[in-house]
Every structure is written in structure tokens, then in C-alpha cells.
Amino acid sequence: MTAPHRPRVGLALGSGSARGWAHIGVIRALEEAGVRPDIVCGTSIGALVGAAYAAGELDRLENGVRELGIGDVVGFLDVSLSGGVLKGNRLMEFFSRDFADRPIDELGVPFAAVATSLRTGAEIWLRRGSIFKAVRASIALPGLFAPVRWEGSFLVDGGLVNPVPVSLARAMGADIVIAVDLGSDILGRRFRAASAQDAVAGAVTKWMRKLQEDLSALAPGKSPDEPAMPSMIDVLTTSMDIVQVRIARSRMAGEPPEVVVAPRLAHLRLLDFHRAKEAIEEGHRAVERAAHNLAVLNEQAL
């Protein structure tokens, strides 16, 4: 008699910039619950954390991000004169400092990242080649990080087309998909939370805000009681949040995962990478909130 097939569990890690450190807490909590993914894929920051997990380097990544301070985050800002505000090289240097680059198909766990073709708008699944280059392409948020050259094309952030890559996990052979959605509570909350975060985030966006204030002071007819315009980076990131949340909801409605883990981190901004501790803890709590569904999943996988 043939042994019953054990369902393969896929973990689809969504985009969300600094909120993505929550993926570390999610993975830790899943392991504590006895769930070890057979397949991992990710978009943007989800690709970065997923790659570290697939490479067996999650401990080093977690130790590194927990030590990040505001000064370290400011150090990631390598200004670019073309393609985007930032080159993204310093962020990747931080990611790669503790372990060597290697081909994706040599990782301990099957892994893939999502990017977007800037030329055609096509969704690109990166399943071979350099793990660092794949991650760098997947996190290339338009307007912020410069695109990445890949096989004669330019690639940008995969969140433009597939913010929570459930479909990729299925294509890689997953029978059961756990999706981590970092945008479930974002819309309508960023600007309400902004004033409480200015003291922390100000060191990162201070130069942008100062430029905007100087230009605004030159504009005639502005009432002193008129609400201040949001900063350039707030407009950019909130616009991207809207696009990605809408796309994620649409994609997951058509390609529903078995379990959705939804950390609540709308108060974190794009570059709040120094707030890893609270993001990781919230990722852990989000798995606890999905405990019932995970228990059912474990029963199916046995």
C-alpha cells in the first residue's frame, strides 16, 4: 500500500518595507507551533526574510536587525541621481554581511522571489541565479530604490503585481499556503498615526521634510490654520500602500490561502527598520491569533 502523501506547506511572505521584520516573528511562532514550511517565497521585504530563512541564516538576520538604530538606518541612505532616490547598495551590504551569496537552487529550502518587469509590467518569478540579486530586485520600490538589471531588462518591486505571493507558492508545489499579509490594517491609519511617530521617524526623513517646509514657506496665500501637507515620502509610501493593499485583496480573493497571518503594524513607516523588536513581537502575536486555523492545518498535514 502506498504511503499517504503529506501535504507540502508553503509560506508566502508579503511586502511591507520595515513592517517586514514581523516575518521573523511569524516564522519563529510557526516553528514553535510545529509548522515548518517546505517551500518559501516572498515579495520585497518578504523576499529578504524568506531568503535568509531558506539559507539557514535567519538567526544572524534577526540578531542584526534587533541591533539596528536610527543612525544605522540613516546609513542605508545612499543617494542616487538616477533610477530612484536611493541606490539600495548599503541595505544589501547589511543583508549580506554575515553570509555569502549563493545560487537560489542550492538553498536548503525551495525559495523564490517576486519582481516586476519595468518594461512590460509582467510578474517575474526569480527561482534561479544569485540570491542577493533576486532579493535586491524584489525590494526595488519604484521612486525610492533604483531598478535592477536582470537578463536584459530592469526589475522593480514585486509588490506592484503580487504583494502576497500565494500563486507563486502554489506553482512551487505547495498544497497548503500560509500567507503573511502586512497590509491588512494600513489604509486610513498612516496619517492618523504620523504625529505620534514623528519623533522617531524624523531622523530618517528630516532632510525631506525640511526641504518641503522651505518650499511651502515660499507659497503665497497659505493660511496658518491650514493643515500641513504630508511629506514627499509619506505621499509616496502611502500611495504605494494603497496600490499594494488593493492588489493583494484582489489576488487573495481569487487565490485564497489556507491560513492568513495579519500582523497589525500600520503605525510603522517605510524606513522604520530600527523598530525590529516590536515588529518581530507583533509577528509572533499574529500567529497566535491564527492559532485555531494553524491547528487545523497541522491536522491536515499529519
N, C-alpha and C positions, 0 to 999 in steps of 0.2 A: 504494500500500500504506500502511495506517495505521501510524504510528509506535507502537512498543510503549509501553505505559503504565508510567511509572516509579512504583514503589510509594511511597506517601506515608508518611513516618516520623513517628510520634507519640511524644512524650516525656511520660510520666506521672510527675509528681514527688510523692512521698508525704509524709505528715505525720510530725512528729517533733520539733517545737519547735526548740531550739538545735542539735540534730543536723542540722537542715535546711540549715545553711551548707554541708554536704557537697554539696548540689545544685550549688553554684557550681563545685566541683572536678569534678563529673561532667560538667557542660556543657563546661568547658574541655577535659577529656580527650576528650570526644566530638568536639569540633571538631578537635583535633589528629589524631584518627583518621579525619578526613574525613567525619564524620557530622554533618549539620546538620538538626535537626528541622524538619519542615514544619508541625507542629502541637504546641502545648504546653498542657498542663493540669496543675493542681495542687490539692492539698488542704492546707489550713493553711499551714505554712511553705513547703510546695511551691508553693502559690499565690503567695506573696510573691516567691520567687525566680523562678518562672516568669513572673510579670507583669513583673519587671524585665528579664528576657531578651527577652520579646516586645516590650517597649517600647524595646529597644535601649539599656537603661541598666544592663546587668549590670556593666560596668566600674566605674561610680560606686558601685553597691551593694557590690561586692567591696572597693573601696578604703575605703568607710565601715565595713564590718563588721570588716575587719582592724585598724582603729584603735580598736575598742571596748575599753574597760577595765571593771573591776568597777564603778567609780563611774558609768560611763555606764549600765550595766545596772540599777544601783540607781535611777538617774534615770528608768527606764521605769516604775517602780512608782507609778503614780498611783492611789491607793487610792479605791475606790468603796464607797458604802454600799448599793448595790442592784445586782442582776444578776450580780455577780462580785466577787472580791477587787480586781481592777484594772479600770480603765476601758478601757485599751488605747490611749488617745489619744496618749500620748507615744511609744509604739512606732511608731504610724503616722506621727507627725510626723518621726521619724527616717527612716522609709522614704521619705517624700515630700519631704524637704528639698532633694533635688538634682534633682528633675524634676517637671513639672506633671502633675496628674490629667488623664485623657483618657478618652473612651469606649472600651470594650473592642473594639468593632468597627472602631476606627481604628488599632489596633496593627499593627506591621509583620508579625507572625506571628500566625496564628489562636490565640486563647487562651481558656481558660475555667477557672473555679474551682468547687470543690465546697463546699457548705454544707449544713446540716441544719435543717429547719423544727422549731422548738421546739414548735409547736402540734400538728403531725401526725406528726412523725418522718420526713417524706419527704426524700429526697435531692434537693437543689436544685442545678441546674447554672446558674451565673451566666455568661452569654455576652453580655450587653449591659449598658449603664449604666456608672457610674463604676468605674474600675479600682481605686481606693483603697477604695471601699465594698465591692466584691466581696472584695478581699483581707482587709479588716477582718472581714467576716462569716465568711470561711473559717477565720480563726485564732482565733475566739471560743471558746476552750476552756472548757467548762462549769465553773462554780465559780471560775474564775480570771479570765477576761475577760468583761466584760458582753456580752450578746447585741446584735445589730444589727437595727434596724428595716428591713424591706425589703418594700415593697408590701403593707402591712397585716399583716405577720407579723413574728415575731422569728426570726432565724437565728443558729445557733451552729456550732461547728467541724464541718467536713465529715468529719473523721476518725471521727466516730461511725457513719457509714454507708458510707463509701468511702475508706479510708485511702490506697490506692494506685489512683488513678482510671483503670484500664485501660479500663473500659467507656466512660468519657467520651471518651477518645482515639479509640476505635473509632467512637463516634457522631459525632465530628467529622470522620470520613473517613480515619483512619489505617489503612493496610494492614499496617504493621509497627509494633509498640509496644515501646518501651524503657521498662521500669518501674523506678523507683528506690525501693527498699524500705528505709526507715530503721529498721525494727523487727526485722530478721531475727535479731539476736543479743541482744535485750533481756531476754527472760524469764529470771528466775533469776539475773541478774547485777547488777542495780542495787544491792541491799543489800550484796552482797559487795564491790562497788567503792566503796561510800559512804565508808568511813572514809578511804580514800586521797584523796578529793576534798573532805573537809570544810574543809580549809584554804583552798581556793579558793572553794567554793560558800558557805562560811559567811557571807561578807559580804552575800550576797543573801538568805539565809533566816534570818539571825541573830535577827531580831525574832520570827519564828515559833517558832524553837527555844527561845528564852529564855522565851516565854510558856508553852510546853509544859513546860519544866523546872520553872517556878514552880508550875504546876498539879500536876505529878506529885509535887512535894515535899509537897504537902498530902494526898496519898492515903495512907491508913493501910495498914500491913502489907506494904509493898513491901520485898523482900529486896535488900540492897546488891549481891548477886551476880546479880540478875535482869537480863537484857539490857534495854537502854534501848528504849523504844518508838520506832518510826520517827516522824519529824516529820509534821505535818499535810500539808505539801507533798509529802513522799515518798509518803505513803499515797495522796494524790490523783493524783499523776502516775503512780505505778506501777499503780494501778487502771486509769487511762486507757490505759496501755501495754498491759495485759492485754487490754482490750476491743478496742483497735485492732489488735493483732497477730492475735488470733483472727479478727476480721472480715477483715483483709487476706488471711490464709491461705485463708479460705473463698472470698472473692471471686476471688482469683487462681487458685484451683483450678478454678473454673467459667469464668473469663475469662482464660486464660493469655496472658501477653505473649510475644513472641518472644525478648526478652532481659530478664533481671533483673539489675540492678546493686544490690549489697547492701553499702553501707558498714558497717564494724564500729565502732560508736560508743556501745555500751551504757554506757560509763563517763561519758558526758556527761549532765548533769542538765537538767531542764526549762529553767532560766534561765541556762545557761552560754553565753550569747550572746557573751561576751568571749573564747571559745576558738575563734574562727572559723578561725584558721590551721590548727590540727590537723584540724578538721572538713573544711576545703577540701582539705587534702592527702590525707585518707583517702578523700574522694570521688574524687579522681584515681586513687588506688591501686585502688579498687573497680572502676573502668572497666578498668584494666589486667588485673585478674583475670578480667574478662569478655571479654578481647581476642579469643579464638577465636570466640565467638558473634557479636561485632561484625564480625569479618572475613567470616563467612558472611552476615551482614546486608548488608554492603557489596556482596557479590557479587550478592545478590538485587536490590539497589536499582539496580545499573548497567544 
